[in-house]
Amino acid sequence: MNELDRWVEQLQEALGLQDLALDVGAILDLARVAAHEVDRPAAPLTTFLVGYAAGRAGGTGNPITVEVLSARASALAESWALSAPDE
């Protein structure tokens, strides 16, 4: 177990999320795309907003998943550089 794994395990416990199946690789991929295609500070904001949206949707009977929300956010970030105005 590396430092990141230990951190995630301890953080999940501290937040009462021990039973959460977490795909760390997918979250890091989303953060990477947001950081590289938009701006570095977009990484934590994007992952937070995807998690928040998933949490809100989870209690409403809405079938939207973290994977769907992550895909939407990644697609938006990947298209960001293409749609950005020339400076």
C-alpha positions in Angstrom: 0.0 0.0 0.0 1.5 3.3 -1.0 1.1 6.8 0.6 -1.9 7.7 -1.6 -3.7 4.5 -0.8 -3.2 5.0 2.9 -4.4 8.6 2.6 -7.5 7.6 0.7 -8.3 4.9 3.2 -7.9 7.2 6.2 -9.8 10.0 4.5 -12.7 7.7 3.7 -12.8 6.6 7.3 -12.7 10.2 8.6 -15.6 11.2 6.3 -17.6 8.1 7.0 -17.2 6.7 3.5 -15.6 3.4 4.3 -18.2 1.5 2.1 -17.6 3.7 -0.9 -16.1 1.9 -3.9 -13.7 4.5 -5.2 -12.0 4.5 -8.6 -8.9 6.6 -7.7 -7.5 6.2 -11.2 -10.7 7.7 -12.8 -10.7 10.6 -10.4 -7.1 11.3 -11.1 -7.7 11.1 -14.9 -10.5 13.6 -14.6 -8.3 16.0 -12.6 -5.5 15.6 -15.1 -7.7 16.4 -18.1 -9.1 19.5 -16.3 -5.7 20.7 -15.2 -4.1 20.3 -18.7 -7.0 21.4 -20.9 -8.4 24.2 -18.7 -6.1 25.4 -16.0 -4.4 23.7 -13.0 -6.8 25.0 -10.4 -9.6 23.5 -12.5 -8.6 20.0 -11.3 -9.7 20.1 -7.7 -12.8 22.2 -8.5 -13.9 19.8 -11.3 -13.5 16.7 -9.1 -15.3 18.4 -6.2 -18.2 19.5 -8.5 -18.5 16.1 -10.0 -18.7 14.5 -6.6 -21.1 17.1 -5.3 -23.4 16.6 -8.4 -23.2 12.8 -7.9 -24.2 13.2 -4.3 -27.1 15.4 -5.1 -28.3 13.1 -7.8 -27.9 10.0 -5.6 -30.7 11.0 -3.3 -33.2 11.8 -5.9 -33.7 8.5 -7.7 -31.9 10.0 -10.7 -30.0 7.3 -12.5 -27.0 9.5 -13.2 -23.7 8.1 -12.0 -20.3 9.4 -11.1 -19.0 7.8 -14.4 -21.6 9.7 -16.5 -20.8 13.0 -14.7 -17.0 12.4 -15.0 -17.4 11.7 -18.7 -19.4 14.9 -19.2 -16.8 16.9 -17.3 -13.9 15.3 -19.2 -15.6 16.0 -22.5 -16.1 19.6 -21.6 -12.5 20.0 -20.4 -11.1 18.3 -23.6 -13.2 20.7 -25.8 -12.2 23.7 -23.7 -8.9 24.5 -25.4 -10.6 24.1 -28.8 -13.3 26.6 -27.9 -11.1 29.1 -26.0 -10.8 32.5 -27.7 -7.4 33.3 -29.1 -5.4 35.5 -26.8 
